[in-house]
């Protein structure tokens, strides 16, 4: 029982003291905001805030990079359309780059 409790305490404490296995919550939130603007510009999407603005559907890490799924609405189709198109946004902190894979190879970055 004591051994199980010790493992649970250590497993909970490690991310809290900064030994985490990935980007911090703040890094993910920053990547999400950057990706919303990046994808909106790339896709000529509606950039307003609120219901019609870009939306972050998921944030995760893969291959040591932050991956953000951004939903957007294309400006040419109008704001009444409720459906979002989704693009992936890859943030590489080490290189300081942001990119979006083409639809032909985005399966490499999907969860």
Number of C-alpha atoms within 10 A of each C-alpha: 5 7 8 8 10 11 11 11 11 11 11 11 13 12 13 10 8 11 9 11 10 16 16 12 9 9 12 19 15 11 21 24 15 15 27 21 16 17 23 23 12 10 14 14 22 20 18 10 9 8 9 19 19 26 21 19 11 13 17 17 17 13 9 14 17 22 27 29 22 25 21 24 25 18 14 9 10 12 14 8 10 9 11 15 12 17 21 24 25 22 23 16 14 8 7 7 9 17 15 19 14 10 9 7 10 13 11 10 19 12 11
